[in-house]
Amino acid sequence: MIKRPNILLMVNSYQPERYLGIMRCAKEQGWQVTIESRYAPPRDWHGDGAIVNLLKSPALVRCVRRLRQKGIPVVDLSDSYPELDIPRVTEDNRMIGKSAAGHFRERGFTRCAFFSKEWTRLHELRFDGFRSAWSGERPLRINLRNLSKLAAAAKPVAVFCFNDYNAQFLENECLKLGLQVPEDIAILGVDNNTMICENVPVPLSSVALNFEEISYRGACILANMLKGRKSRGTPMLIPPSGIKVRRSTDICTAEDPDAAKALNLIRQHLTSPYGAPQIAAELGLSRVKVDRLFASAIGRSVGDEILRQRIGKACQLLADTDWPLAAIAAETGFCHASYFVKAFKKATGSTPHNWRKRNTGRHPKSRR
């Protein structure tokens, strides 16, 4: 009987998609898999290789060092301990922060904050990406000790949270203080954990990470190491797969109350013919004043803002659904699929087909 390689897994059960990627590679390679807790790693394990999520656990770090002393190859799926010279595949934490900043900028926010209960290297990386991509006021750093800063800040404020656990906690605190989400505080988490995001009073928007791809790439690196091939010297960083928009950030804002109302009127009418005349009627303004309002308060014409919101909604539907292009065109106010494809390519530089493939790995339905 051919001996199957025995691979030790100590990864984050909070992200079950990680197991899907590893198990896909395990089937391809014919591995036998042993799963242990990261919080109670084995003291003496004999096998062929290991895949871990390192965290603030001295016991886990000691376990990894023991494995390496035995000559057992180890691949890490985090960026918590760069001082340990082992191959790693992880989410691009700076890019996660940049994505969050872009999400809030698109919605017109000029004030923002970063919230987390604790502070580690990973928090620093996400905050650094967020801060570097933000063009408004310098982001506040909020933790458990200074939540009063957020309550006292001028509203509205967009808050990027380290993960969905932190986002859930912050939402509960805001609601206790009588703050409205997202009208006063817009909240964005990370991980797109649906058990959290969809089971809170105001469903949470979240940066979606491709944990399955991260773990599959890490497992493939280990497979190559077991075959005697050299591992890559620098970490492999996997970008986020997009932002799942829910109610907690589903708002457009501007300093001018009429501009803010106009932005949200557009958002509410994306599926139907809607433009400056309809906005003027809703706001009780002349068409000329609406054009001036958009130029001064938003920096875009009415038509440009409508197109921006429609393309943004189309990207969300391409990422979150398997809808054919005709259905997405109808849902985003484009008259037919061919016009949608043309407008999307002009706005993004990519066809909807290629955008969906690049961001999700899926292909759009062929019919239009």
TASUL-V906157 format. One record per pair of residues at least 24 apart in sequence whose C-alpha atoms are under 7 Angstrom apart, sorted by the first residue. I is the first residue (numbers start at 1). J is the second residue. If there is no record, write none. Layout:
BEGIN
((I,J) (I,J))
END
This chain:
BEGIN
((4,30) (4,31) (4,32) (5,31) (5,32) (5,48) (6,31) (6,32) (6,33) (6,47) (6,48) (6,49) (7,31) (7,32) (7,33) (7,34) (7,47) (7,48) (7,49) (7,50) (8,33) (8,34) (8,35) (8,49) (8,50) (8,51) (9,34) (9,35) (9,36) (9,50) (9,51) (9,52) (10,35) (10,36) (10,37) (10,38) (10,51) (10,52) (10,53) (11,38) (11,52) (11,53) (12,53) (17,211) (17,212) (18,211) (18,212) (18,215) (20,212) (21,212) (21,213) (21,215) (21,216) (22,215) (22,216) (22,219) (25,216) (25,219) (25,220) (48,72) (49,73) (49,74) (50,74) (50,75) (51,75) (51,76) (52,76) (52,77) (53,77) (53,78) (54,78) (54,80) (55,80) (75,218) (75,222) (77,215) (77,218) (79,122) (80,121) (80,122) (87,231) (87,232) (87,233) (87,235) (88,218) (88,235) (88,236) (89,214) (89,217) (89,218) (89,235) (89,236) (89,237) (90,214) (90,236) (90,237) (90,238) (91,237) (91,238) (91,239) (92,237) (92,238) (92,239) (93,122) (93,125) (93,126) (94,125) (94,126) (94,128) (94,129) (95,129) (95,239) (96,126) (96,240) (97,126) (97,127) (97,129) (97,130) (98,129) (98,130) (98,133) (100,130) (100,160) (101,130) (101,133) (101,134) (104,158) (107,251) (107,252) (107,253) (108,252) (108,253) (108,254) (109,158) (109,253) (109,254) (110,136) (110,137) (111,136) (111,137) (111,157) (111,158) (112,139) (112,140) (112,157) (112,158) (112,159) (113,139) (113,140) (113,141) (113,142) (113,158) (113,159) (113,160) (114,139) (114,140) (114,141) (114,142) (114,159) (114,160) (114,161) (115,141) (115,142) (115,143) (115,159) (115,160) (115,161) (115,162) (116,142) (116,143) (116,161) (116,162) (116,166) (117,143) (117,144) (117,166) (123,162) (155,184) (156,183) (156,184) (156,185) (157,184) (157,185) (157,186) (158,185) (158,186) (158,187) (159,185) (159,186) (159,187) (159,188) (160,187) (160,188) (160,189) (161,188) (161,189) (162,189) (162,190) (163,189) (163,190) (163,191) (164,189) (164,190) (164,191) (164,193) (164,196) (164,197) (181,248) (182,248) (182,249) (182,251) (186,248) (186,249) (187,248) (187,249) (188,249) (202,247) (202,248) (203,246) (203,247) (203,248) (204,246) (204,247) (204,248) (205,244) (205,245) (205,246) (205,247) (205,248) (205,249) (206,243) (206,244) (206,245) (207,240) (207,242) (207,243) (207,244) (208,240) (208,241) (208,242) (208,243) (208,244) (209,240) (209,241) (210,240) (210,241) (214,238) (241,359) (241,360) (254,297) (256,297) (259,293) (259,294) (259,297) (266,306) (267,309) (270,310) (270,332) (270,333) (271,330) (271,331) (271,332) (271,333) (272,333) (273,333) (275,302) (276,302) (311,344) (318,356) (319,356) (319,359) (319,360) (322,364) (323,365) (324,364) (324,365) (324,367) (324,368) (325,368) (326,368) (337,368))
END
